[in-house]
Amino acid sequence: METHKINRILIPVDFSETGLLALKHGAFMARLFKADLYLLFVVEIIDFPFNLNTPVLITAHDYNAIEKSATDKLESIAADLKREGVINVISIVTRGRVISGIKEAAETNKIDIIVMGTHGAKGFDEYFIGSNAHKTVTISPCPVITIQKHATSMGFKNIVMPIDNSLHSRQKVNMVIYIASKYGSEVHILGLINSNEDIDEKKFAIKIDSVEDVLKKARISYLRKIVKGQNLAVTAMEYSKEVNADLIVIMTEHESDLTGMFLGPFSKQIINHSSIPVMSIRPLEGKYQSISLSGSSNPFLD
């Protein structure tokens, strides 16, 4: 079975409450997977229009001071993490835009997963500005775990895996198996049916059966449930709270317009509003194109 291995973990650090919490989760994961841990701080370059009435507010000297302070802090954190059992910690301080800095660090260092804190988003921020975590998920070359301040317990004992009627929904299964086997998790297969759509429920149940079969063969403890709802993101989050989940694994369905790529409504709502950590996985184009609800083909990688 082909699986996305976790050998290199990237933690974007901003020294905020949620950022430091993400660091704890990432360090826990690094110890468990015996993975290298990369700590990234981006000194964000802010462009100010210069004119006689608006002087330059941040000088090169200021950037140097910020960079030096961040480097010292990361090195101190790295030393602590090594004493706590993380085998290899690499500190990176760079300048630029936060999102592009994260993407570049992930690509350059062949990162397998990003773990980062998020404050979520509300109101106009959700639809027009968005959080750095939200934007990172959109462009990340690897899976991203986003963590809000509520997720204080370490480890993922209960994983919710929503499965809907979209083409790529089941691509997450192998990653869930990999994570669950390492953390000793119980997986909750959550079949999601949009009550506004006309779906053959018997064929959908066969789709869930195929997911169940794969978990069974991998000897992963699981439960299954099929529910209907008008807002599937809200339904998934409510169910996750009911079963005391500590991780929700989703595929980042993407949509596009004239300005480029952005997250679809399901991913956007889950990432912005879930108090439970969310792992977002970008679909692999060209994979599982033969999926059908007939249950006649195996949609998973061998």
C-alpha positions as CSV (number, residue, x, y, z in Angstrom):
1,M,0.0,0.0,0.0
2,E,1.4,3.3,-1.0
3,T,1.3,5.8,1.9
4,H,2.4,9.4,2.4
5,K,5.2,8.8,5.0
6,I,6.0,11.5,7.6
7,N,9.7,12.0,7.9
8,R,9.9,15.8,7.9
9,I,7.5,18.1,9.8
10,L,7.3,21.8,9.4
11,I,6.1,24.1,12.1
12,P,5.6,27.8,11.2
13,V,6.3,29.6,14.5
14,D,5.0,33.1,15.3
15,F,5.3,32.7,19.2
16,S,1.6,33.2,19.6
17,E,-0.5,31.0,21.9
18,T,-1.9,28.8,19.1
19,G,1.5,28.8,17.4
20,L,3.2,27.4,20.5
21,L,0.4,24.9,20.9
22,A,1.0,23.7,17.3
23,L,4.6,23.4,18.2
24,K,3.7,21.0,21.0
25,H,1.6,18.9,18.7
26,G,4.4,18.9,16.1
27,A,7.0,17.9,18.6
28,F,4.8,15.1,19.9
29,M,4.4,13.9,16.3
30,A,8.1,14.2,15.6
31,R,8.9,11.9,18.6
32,L,6.3,9.4,17.6
33,F,7.4,9.2,13.9
34,K,11.1,9.8,14.7
35,A,10.8,12.6,12.2
36,D,12.9,15.7,11.6
37,L,11.3,18.8,12.9
38,Y,11.7,22.1,11.0
39,L,10.9,25.4,12.8
40,L,10.2,28.3,10.5
41,F,9.9,32.0,11.3
42,V,9.2,34.4,8.5
43,V,10.2,38.0,9.0
44,E,7.4,39.5,7.0
45,I,8.4,42.3,4.7
46,I,5.8,45.1,4.7
47,D,5.8,47.5,1.8
48,F,4.9,51.0,2.7
49,P,4.2,53.6,0.1
50,F,6.9,56.3,0.5
51,N,6.1,59.9,0.2
52,L,6.8,63.1,2.1
53,N,3.8,62.5,4.4
54,T,4.5,58.8,5.0
55,P,8.0,58.0,6.1
56,V,9.4,54.5,5.9
57,L,8.3,52.9,9.2
58,I,10.6,49.8,9.2
59,T,14.2,50.0,8.4
60,A,16.8,47.4,7.4
61,H,18.2,47.7,10.9
62,D,14.7,46.8,12.3
63,Y,14.5,43.7,10.1
64,N,17.9,42.6,11.2
65,A,17.0,43.0,14.9
66,I,13.8,41.0,14.4
67,E,15.7,38.3,12.5
68,K,18.3,38.0,15.3
69,S,15.7,37.8,18.0
70,A,13.7,35.2,16.2
71,T,16.9,33.1,15.5
72,D,17.8,33.2,19.2
73,K,14.3,32.1,20.3
74,L,14.2,29.3,17.7
75,E,17.6,28.0,18.8
76,S,16.5,28.0,22.4
77,I,13.3,26.1,21.5
78,A,15.3,23.7,19.4
79,A,17.6,22.9,22.3
80,D,14.6,22.3,24.6
81,L,13.0,20.0,22.0
82,K,16.2,17.9,21.6
83,R,16.3,17.4,25.4
84,E,12.7,16.3,25.2
85,G,13.5,13.6,22.7
86,V,13.1,15.1,19.3
87,I,16.0,13.7,17.3
88,N,16.7,16.4,14.8
89,V,15.5,20.0,14.9
90,I,16.3,22.5,12.1
91,S,15.6,26.3,12.6
92,I,14.9,28.5,9.6
93,V,14.5,32.2,9.6
94,T,13.7,33.9,6.4
95,R,12.3,37.2,5.0
96,G,9.3,37.7,2.8
97,R,5.6,37.0,2.9
98,V,4.4,34.4,5.4
99,I,2.4,32.3,3.0
100,S,5.1,32.2,0.3
101,G,7.7,31.6,2.9
102,I,5.9,28.5,4.2
103,K,5.4,27.2,0.7
104,E,9.0,27.7,-0.2
105,A,10.3,26.1,3.0
106,A,8.0,23.1,2.4
107,E,9.1,22.6,-1.1
108,T,12.8,23.2,-0.5
109,N,13.0,20.8,2.4
110,K,10.6,18.2,1.0
111,I,8.3,18.5,4.0
112,D,5.8,15.7,4.5
113,I,3.3,17.6,6.7
114,I,2.8,21.1,8.1
115,V,1.4,21.7,11.6
116,M,0.4,25.2,12.4
117,G,-1.8,27.2,14.7
118,T,-4.8,29.2,13.5
119,H,-7.1,31.8,15.1
120,G,-9.8,30.8,12.7
121,A,-11.8,33.5,10.9
122,K,-15.1,35.3,11.4
123,G,-17.4,37.5,9.3
124,F,-15.7,39.4,6.5
125,D,-12.3,37.9,7.4
126,E,-13.6,34.4,6.4
127,Y,-14.6,35.4,3.0
128,F,-12.3,38.2,2.0
129,I,-9.1,38.1,4.2
130,G,-8.8,34.7,5.6
131,S,-6.2,33.4,8.0
132,N,-2.6,32.4,7.2
133,A,-3.6,28.8,7.9
134,H,-6.5,29.0,5.5
135,K,-4.2,30.4,2.8
136,T,-1.5,27.9,3.5
137,V,-3.9,25.0,3.1
138,T,-4.8,26.3,-0.3
139,I,-1.3,26.4,-1.7
140,S,0.5,23.8,0.4
141,P,2.3,21.0,-1.5
142,C,1.7,18.6,1.4
143,P,-1.0,17.9,4.1
144,V,-1.6,20.6,6.7
145,I,-2.8,20.2,10.3
146,T,-4.4,23.3,11.6
147,I,-4.8,23.7,15.4
148,Q,-6.9,26.2,17.4
149,K,-6.3,27.1,21.0
150,H,-8.8,24.5,22.3
151,A,-6.7,21.5,21.3
152,T,-4.6,21.2,24.4
153,S,-4.4,17.4,24.7
154,M,-1.7,15.7,22.7
155,G,-2.3,12.7,20.4
156,F,-5.1,11.7,18.1
157,K,-7.2,8.9,19.8
158,N,-10.4,9.5,17.9
159,I,-10.2,10.4,14.2
160,V,-13.2,11.5,12.2
161,M,-13.0,10.7,8.5
162,P,-15.9,12.3,6.6
163,I,-16.8,10.6,3.3
164,D,-19.1,12.4,0.9
165,N,-20.2,11.8,-2.7
166,S,-17.3,13.8,-4.2
167,L,-14.8,12.1,-6.5
168,H,-11.7,12.5,-4.3
169,S,-13.3,12.0,-0.9
170,R,-11.8,8.5,-0.3
171,Q,-8.2,9.6,-1.1
172,K,-7.7,10.4,2.5
173,V,-8.1,6.7,3.6
174,N,-4.5,5.6,3.3
175,M,-3.2,8.6,5.3
176,V,-5.9,8.0,8.0
177,I,-4.7,4.4,8.3
178,Y,-1.1,5.5,8.6
179,I,-1.9,8.1,11.3
180,A,-4.3,5.8,13.2
181,S,-1.7,2.9,13.2
182,K,0.9,5.3,14.8
183,Y,-1.4,6.9,17.3
184,G,-3.4,3.8,18.2
185,S,-6.5,5.7,17.1
186,E,-10.1,4.7,16.6
187,V,-11.5,5.9,13.2
188,H,-15.0,7.2,12.8
189,I,-16.2,6.7,9.2
190,L,-18.7,9.5,8.8
191,G,-20.8,9.1,5.6
192,L,-22.2,12.5,4.7
193,I,-25.3,12.8,2.5
194,N,-26.5,16.2,1.4
195,S,-30.2,16.2,2.1
196,N,-30.7,18.6,-0.8
197,E,-29.3,16.2,-3.4
198,D,-30.9,13.2,-5.0
199,I,-28.4,10.4,-4.1
200,D,-28.9,6.7,-4.3
201,E,-28.4,5.8,-0.7
202,K,-27.8,2.1,-1.4
203,K,-24.9,2.9,-3.7
204,F,-23.6,5.4,-1.2
205,A,-23.6,2.7,1.5
206,I,-21.6,0.5,-0.8
207,K,-19.0,3.3,-1.0
208,I,-18.8,3.4,2.8
209,D,-18.6,-0.4,2.8
210,S,-15.4,-0.2,0.6
211,V,-13.8,2.2,3.1
212,E,-14.8,-0.1,6.0
213,D,-13.2,-3.0,4.2
214,V,-9.9,-1.2,3.8
215,L,-9.8,-0.3,7.5
216,K,-10.7,-3.8,8.5
217,K,-7.8,-5.3,6.4
218,A,-5.4,-2.8,8.0
219,R,-6.7,-3.9,11.4
220,I,-7.7,-0.4,12.4
221,S,-10.4,0.0,15.0
222,Y,-13.4,1.9,13.5
223,L,-17.0,2.8,13.8
224,R,-19.3,4.0,11.0
225,K,-22.3,6.2,10.7
226,I,-24.2,7.7,7.7
227,V,-26.0,11.0,8.3
228,K,-27.9,13.6,6.3
229,G,-27.6,17.3,6.5
230,Q,-28.0,20.5,4.6
231,N,-24.6,21.9,5.7
232,L,-22.2,19.0,5.7
233,A,-19.4,21.0,7.3
234,V,-21.6,21.8,10.3
235,T,-22.9,18.2,10.4
236,A,-19.3,16.9,10.5
237,M,-18.2,19.3,13.2
238,E,-21.2,18.5,15.4
239,Y,-20.6,14.8,15.0
240,S,-16.9,15.2,15.8
241,K,-17.8,16.9,19.1
242,E,-20.3,14.1,19.9
243,V,-17.6,11.4,19.7
244,N,-14.9,13.5,21.4
245,A,-12.7,13.5,18.2
246,D,-9.3,15.1,18.4
247,L,-8.7,15.1,14.6
248,I,-10.8,15.6,11.5
249,V,-9.3,14.5,8.2
250,I,-10.6,16.2,5.1
251,M,-9.8,16.6,1.4
252,T,-9.3,20.2,0.4
253,E,-11.8,20.5,-2.5
254,H,-10.7,23.5,-4.5
255,E,-12.6,25.9,-6.7
256,S,-11.3,28.6,-9.0
257,D,-12.4,31.8,-10.5
258,L,-10.7,34.5,-12.5
259,T,-8.4,35.4,-9.7
260,G,-7.1,31.9,-9.1
261,M,-7.6,29.0,-6.7
262,F,-9.5,29.0,-3.4
263,L,-11.0,26.5,-1.0
264,G,-14.5,25.2,-1.5
265,P,-17.1,25.9,1.1
266,F,-16.8,22.6,3.0
267,S,-13.0,22.9,3.6
268,K,-13.3,26.6,4.4
269,Q,-15.9,26.1,7.1
270,I,-14.1,23.2,8.7
271,I,-10.7,24.9,8.8
272,N,-12.0,28.2,10.0
273,H,-14.5,27.0,12.6
274,S,-13.5,23.6,14.0
275,S,-12.2,23.7,17.5
276,I,-10.8,20.2,16.8
277,P,-7.6,19.9,14.9
278,V,-8.1,19.5,11.1
279,M,-5.8,17.6,8.7
280,S,-6.3,18.9,5.2
281,I,-5.1,16.9,2.2
282,R,-4.9,18.1,-1.3
283,P,-6.5,15.7,-3.9
284,L,-4.1,13.9,-6.3
285,E,-5.4,14.7,-9.7
286,G,-5.6,11.6,-11.9
287,K,-6.0,9.2,-9.0
288,Y,-9.1,7.2,-8.4
289,Q,-10.7,8.4,-11.6
290,S,-12.4,5.0,-11.9
291,I,-14.3,5.4,-8.6
292,S,-17.9,4.4,-8.9
293,L,-20.7,3.9,-6.4
294,S,-21.3,0.4,-7.8
295,G,-18.5,-0.9,-5.6
296,S,-17.1,-2.8,-8.6
297,S,-13.6,-1.3,-8.5
298,N,-11.0,-0.8,-5.8
299,P,-10.5,3.0,-5.4
300,F,-7.4,2.7,-3.2
301,L,-3.8,2.3,-4.0
302,D,-2.3,-1.1,-3.7
